[in-house]
Amino acid sequence: MGRMNAADQARSLELAQAIASAASLFRESFPDARANLNPWRDDPLTRAFGERETLDFSFHFPGWSPRTQCRSVLVQLRLALPPGAAALAAARRPPLLGVTLRGLTYERERWTLATVGDWRASGSHPPTAAVEQKMRQFCRQLFELFEAPGEERDGGMPPGPSAQAA
């Protein structure tokens, strides 16, 4: 698993704006959450697993909630960088390939929601249906945020279940 703090990846104005917008989108649904753009420690072992194609940030809630079944949510964005086009990638937002959300407590991971398959949370203690729906909506908004201008997927909808899916 790649571990790259979002704050370390904000090397262009365009990407810094996208990261800030992503944090704002999450807080629209979860206003009590506090954003952390540096979820990983800066040590040699963590740096050894860093991947430039991944943006990682997290949100911390003021306490444990039965609705979310966690204290924190780690957000991992897998980005596509055109091969050999570092300068081009720095000048625009790279396309978003996928999102993984992980609900965490101090002890362990409680659930995971990834934008593959049916976009459903799985794990020992998944969030409530309403929270899961908000998480899927957040993922859809991330795909829209990172979509290149003029680019359309599946009639303009990001991949994954439709907005009507529960």
ZIQUI-V189320 format. One record per pair of residues at least 6 apart in sequence whose ideal C-beta (glycine too) atoms are under 8 Angstrom apart, sorted by sequence separation. I is the first residue (numbers start at 0). J is the second residue. D is the distance in whole Angstrom. If there is no record, write none. Layout:
i;j;d
I;J;D
I;J;D
This chain:
i;j;d
8;14;7
9;15;4
26;32;6
39;45;5
63;69;7
81;87;6
102;108;7
103;109;7
112;118;7
120;126;6
125;131;7
146;152;7
152;158;6
25;32;6
60;67;6
63;70;5
81;88;6
101;108;5
102;109;5
112;119;7
26;34;7
62;70;7
80;88;5
102;110;4
112;120;4
126;134;7
9;18;6
25;34;7
60;69;7
101;110;7
102;111;8
111;120;7
112;121;8
8;18;8
60;70;6
101;111;5
110;120;5
111;121;6
142;152;8
59;70;7
60;71;7
100;111;7
110;121;7
111;122;6
120;131;5
146;157;7
6;18;8
22;34;4
59;71;5
81;93;8
99;111;7
100;112;5
110;122;3
119;131;7
5;18;5
58;71;7
80;93;5
99;112;7
100;113;8
109;122;6
110;123;7
22;36;7
57;71;5
58;72;5
79;93;6
99;113;5
108;122;7
109;123;6
110;124;6
120;134;7
143;157;6
57;72;6
78;93;4
79;94;5
98;113;7
99;114;8
109;124;4
110;125;5
142;157;3
39;55;6
57;73;5
58;74;7
78;94;7
79;95;8
97;113;7
98;114;5
109;125;8
110;126;6
142;158;7
38;55;6
56;73;8
57;74;7
78;95;6
79;96;5
97;114;5
118;135;5
139;156;8
142;159;8
18;36;7
38;56;6
55;73;7
56;74;5
77;95;7
78;96;6
97;115;6
102;120;8
139;157;5
37;56;8
38;57;4
55;74;7
76;95;6
77;96;5
112;131;7
138;157;8
36;56;5
55;75;5
77;97;5
100;120;8
102;122;7
118;138;7
139;159;7
35;56;6
54;75;7
55;76;8
76;97;8
77;98;7
138;159;7
34;56;7
35;57;5
53;75;6
54;76;4
76;98;6
77;99;8
102;124;8
112;134;5
34;57;8
35;58;7
53;76;7
75;98;7
102;125;8
112;135;7
139;162;7
34;58;6
35;59;6
53;77;6
54;78;6
74;98;7
75;99;4
102;126;6
114;138;5
135;159;7
33;58;7
52;77;6
53;78;7
74;99;8
75;100;8
135;160;7
32;58;4
33;59;5
52;78;5
74;100;6
75;101;7
112;138;8
136;162;7
9;36;8
32;59;7
33;60;8
52;79;7
73;100;7
32;60;6
33;61;8
52;80;6
72;100;6
73;101;4
114;142;8
29;58;7
31;60;6
51;80;7
72;101;7
135;164;8
6;36;4
7;37;8
31;61;6
72;102;6
73;103;6
5;36;5
6;37;5
29;60;7
71;102;8
72;103;7
4;36;6
5;37;8
26;58;8
71;103;5
4;37;4
25;58;6
69;102;3
70;103;7
71;104;8
132;165;7
4;38;7
22;56;7
68;102;6
69;103;6
70;104;5
100;134;6
4;39;5
21;56;7
38;73;6
67;102;6
69;104;6
70;105;7
3;39;8
18;54;7
22;58;8
2;39;5
100;137;8
128;165;7
18;56;7
29;67;8
100;138;7
32;72;7
69;109;5
98;138;5
52;93;8
63;104;7
68;109;5
69;110;7
118;159;5
68;110;6
118;160;5
2;45;5
8;51;7
98;141;6
117;160;6
98;142;8
114;158;7
114;159;5
2;48;5
3;49;5
8;54;5
95;141;6
118;164;8
1;48;6
2;49;6
3;50;6
25;72;8
95;142;6
0;48;7
1;49;6
2;50;8
3;51;7
1;50;3
5;54;5
25;74;7
95;144;8
3;53;5
5;55;6
6;56;8
95;145;4
1;52;7
2;53;7
3;54;7
4;55;6
5;56;4
94;145;6
95;146;8
1;53;4
3;55;6
4;56;7
92;144;8
93;145;7
94;146;7
2;55;6
21;74;7
92;145;5
94;147;6
1;55;8
21;76;7
69;124;8
92;147;7
68;124;4
91;147;7
94;150;8
68;125;6
69;126;7
68;126;5
67;126;5
68;127;8
66;126;6
67;127;8
66;127;5
65;127;8
72;134;8
66;129;7
67;130;5
66;130;5
76;141;7
78;145;8
76;145;8
1;75;8
0;75;8
14;89;8
17;92;5
13;90;7
11;89;5
13;91;6
14;92;6
10;89;6
11;90;6
13;92;5
14;93;8
11;91;8
29;133;7
28;133;4
28;136;7
28;137;6
25;137;6
24;137;6
24;140;5
24;141;7
21;141;6
24;144;7
21;144;6
20;144;6
17;144;6
17;145;6
